[in-house]
């Protein structure tokens, strides 16, 4: 497999492990990260020996969303390009993959990282994990499929509160909402994810792939249109003076 800068990829006994390796930034994703994840999933898709994938983050968090430090404070960010060229292709690749994807959520999972986690087929969470939608608080709109996945899984009222109020959703609460299949002790997360991936890898590949297609058709027939709408509305949000001020304040708080 290729050497990546932002992620790692390992395959053993038909199970692939894809890990975001930006632990120093709590695995906040930049454009390169999304591109490398998509490339990894495309390579795995083409490898007939691979039967299941585990997706997780290095260190103490699954992912802190998009790395806002990559936005030039003196320029108007082309957030529609960020989504169209980098993140939306990743979400589409994951949701159309023949491979069952186990998202192992360790620690914080925020913003775009929530969309990436929910693009998996089975979501496990460590007990200390939490989900967080900070977009509106920094004058942006949810993206990376969040506006389709959250209402579809948790319902409109819960999704509205999560996205508008930006409150943390603890692992147990996330399981009650349907965002997580099971919550396990933090120390057991890796072993549990591997056990589930092992079970998936032993199933008939054609049946797994076909079942995934049926579930996707039933649960998210408007995925492409929703990703396009997120792209367009994020472009508008990214041009607002409120967004620049909010992002600057966010980065200033983080630097303290």
Secondary structure, 3 states (H helix, E strand, C coil): CCCCCCEEEEEECCEEEEEECCHHHCCCECHHHHHHHHHHHHHHHHCCCCCEEEEEECCCEEECCECHHHCCCCCCCCHHHHHHHHHHHHHHHHHHCCCEEEEEECEEEECHHHHHHHCCCEEEEECCCEEECCCHHHCCCCCCCHHHHHHHHHCHHHHHHHHHHCCCEEHHHHHHHCCCCEEECHHHHHHHHHHHHHHHHCCCHHHHHHHHHHHHHHHCCCHHHHHHHHHHHHHHHHCCHHHHHHHHHHHHHHHC
